[in-house]
């Protein structure tokens, strides 16, 4: 909406909003929020910087629980869910130590087990094997 109005200033704000059935108060509130963010958004930007620093100091290993714990030890009052949200928005994720290899290993050189029961999977009709 703002891009349309900025691209075509000769149309005027009020007529465009009237055609789009958008109250002018909504447009001006959104525009003001973009120019001067509220206290929570400013705090989120500051916290995201701290979270990035903690995550980087850990070598990219710490996830949200550990980052939250480090921030709390540093005296920063922040909720766990807020740390999760900010990390998700910033594209930061921890590394799970359990990720990786499974227990079963396939040996490509091993011989296949012999078919001792001569299994025949062809059927003359449904339910007739």
C-alpha positions as CSV (number, residue, x, y, z in Angstrom):
1,X,0.0,0.0,0.0
2,X,2.7,2.4,0.9
3,X,4.7,1.6,-2.2
4,X,1.7,2.4,-4.4
5,X,1.2,5.7,-2.7
6,X,4.9,6.6,-2.8
7,X,5.2,5.6,-6.4
8,X,2.2,7.7,-7.5
9,X,2.1,10.8,-5.2
10,X,0.0,12.7,-7.7
11,X,-3.0,10.4,-6.9
12,X,-3.1,11.5,-3.3
13,X,-3.3,9.4,-0.1
14,X,-7.0,9.7,0.7
15,X,-8.5,8.7,-2.7
16,X,-6.2,5.7,-2.9
17,X,-7.1,4.5,0.6
18,X,-10.8,5.1,-0.1
19,X,-10.7,2.9,-3.2
20,X,-8.8,0.2,-1.3
21,X,-11.4,0.4,1.6
22,X,-8.6,1.1,4.1
23,X,-9.1,3.6,6.9
24,X,-6.6,6.5,6.7
25,X,-5.9,6.1,10.4
26,X,-4.5,2.6,9.7
27,X,-2.2,3.9,7.0
28,X,-0.8,6.7,9.1
29,X,-0.4,4.4,12.1
30,X,1.6,1.9,10.1
31,X,3.7,4.6,8.5
32,X,4.5,6.1,11.9
33,X,5.4,2.6,13.3
34,X,7.8,2.1,10.4
35,X,9.5,5.4,11.0
36,X,9.7,5.3,14.8
37,X,9.4,1.8,16.2
38,X,7.9,1.2,19.6
39,X,10.0,0.4,22.7
40,X,9.5,-3.3,22.3
41,X,10.8,-3.3,18.7
42,X,13.8,-1.2,19.7
43,X,14.5,-3.6,22.5
44,X,14.1,-6.6,20.2
45,X,16.7,-5.2,17.9
46,X,19.1,-4.7,20.8
47,X,18.4,-8.2,22.1
48,X,18.9,-9.7,18.7
49,X,22.4,-8.2,18.6
50,X,23.2,-9.7,22.0
51,X,21.8,-13.0,21.0
52,X,23.9,-13.0,17.8
53,X,27.0,-12.3,19.9
54,X,26.3,-15.1,22.3
55,X,25.5,-17.5,19.5
56,X,28.7,-16.5,17.7
57,X,30.8,-16.8,20.8
58,X,29.6,-20.4,21.2
59,X,30.8,-21.2,17.7
60,X,27.2,-21.4,16.5
61,X,26.4,-24.4,18.8
62,X,24.1,-22.8,21.4
63,X,20.4,-23.1,20.9
64,X,17.7,-21.0,22.5
65,X,17.9,-22.6,26.0
66,X,21.6,-22.0,26.4
67,X,21.5,-18.6,24.9
68,X,18.6,-17.7,27.3
69,X,20.7,-19.1,30.2
70,X,23.7,-17.0,29.2
71,X,21.6,-13.9,28.9
72,X,20.0,-14.5,32.3
73,X,23.5,-14.9,33.9
74,X,24.5,-11.7,32.3
75,X,21.6,-10.0,34.1
76,X,19.4,-9.5,31.1
77,X,15.7,-10.1,32.0
78,X,14.3,-11.8,28.9
79,X,11.8,-14.7,28.5
80,X,12.7,-18.0,26.9
81,X,10.0,-17.7,24.3
82,X,11.2,-14.3,23.3
83,X,14.7,-15.6,22.8
84,X,13.3,-18.4,20.6
85,X,11.3,-16.0,18.5
86,X,14.2,-13.6,18.0
87,X,16.6,-16.5,17.1
88,X,14.0,-17.8,14.6
89,X,13.6,-14.4,13.0
90,X,17.4,-13.9,12.8
91,X,17.9,-17.4,11.3
92,X,20.0,-18.7,14.2
93,X,19.8,-22.3,15.3
94,X,21.8,-24.5,17.6
95,X,23.4,-27.7,16.7
96,X,22.1,-30.9,18.2
97,X,24.8,-33.3,19.5
98,X,22.7,-36.4,18.7
99,X,22.4,-35.6,15.0
100,X,24.4,-37.8,12.7
101,X,25.1,-41.4,12.3
102,X,22.6,-44.2,13.0
103,X,23.4,-47.6,14.5
104,X,22.9,-49.8,11.4
105,X,25.6,-49.8,8.9
106,X,25.1,-51.3,5.4
107,X,28.0,-53.4,4.1
108,X,28.0,-53.1,0.3
109,X,30.3,-56.1,0.0
110,X,28.1,-58.5,2.0
111,X,26.2,-61.3,0.3
112,X,22.5,-61.2,0.3
113,X,20.7,-63.7,2.5
114,X,19.4,-66.8,0.5
115,X,15.7,-67.1,-0.1
116,X,15.1,-70.3,1.8
117,X,11.3,-70.3,1.7
118,X,11.1,-69.6,-2.0
119,X,8.7,-66.7,-1.6
120,X,6.5,-66.2,-4.6
121,X,4.6,-62.9,-4.6
122,X,2.4,-63.5,-7.7
123,X,-1.3,-64.2,-7.0
124,X,-3.9,-65.5,-9.5
125,X,-6.6,-63.2,-7.9
126,X,-7.1,-60.9,-5.0
127,X,-6.8,-62.6,-1.6
128,X,-5.6,-65.9,-3.2
129,X,-2.0,-66.5,-2.3
